[in-house]
Amino acid sequence: MKKNSWIVLMVCLSMVFAGAALAEMYMGVKAGYSQVGDTDVTLSGHKVGDIEFDSGWVTGIALGTTIDAFRVEGEFEYRNNDGELEIPGFGKDDGSLDTMSLLFNGYYDFQTDLGFTPYIGAGIGLARHDDDDVDDTVFAYQGTIGFALPISDVMDFDAAYRYFATEDPDFDGVEIDYDSHNITLGLRFKF
């Protein structure tokens, strides 16, 4: 039995190394526009106000691998949006929401003869929302549609739309809902 386990382990390892040898690694950088949806503010399950967010920005870096038409990557992104909190009877207050996310993404690249490669993708992971002195880490997810345009043998231009959302962050008993629309431009470097 022990001998069979070693054989299975060696076959699995050889498949992993063969897959890695066929895979193409890449690093991507991106930046762009982020718009967080206006949100309700709840306290103990009751709506107490609203936040209207201004447009902001997003930047990110990813490290991934390509095998045929599929890509998988680990991605870190940072978003910043200013907003105005309004609580009836208490007035308005300005603030800023910083969101850092770490996601595992999967993509499918459509092979075409058009000179560019359209793709779709989805990702899951964690996001940390930071609002002044309070923060919360929650589950995050996103859906992506975009295209890549080759610039050289080792570099692609990348343009994408991303819908990014998280579980409702809780800031010391005060909850908000969070989703955002993002448009990014970037570069992917193959190695």
Order of alpha helices (4+ residues) and beta strands (2+ residues): alpha-beta-beta-beta-beta-beta-beta-beta-beta-beta-beta-beta-beta
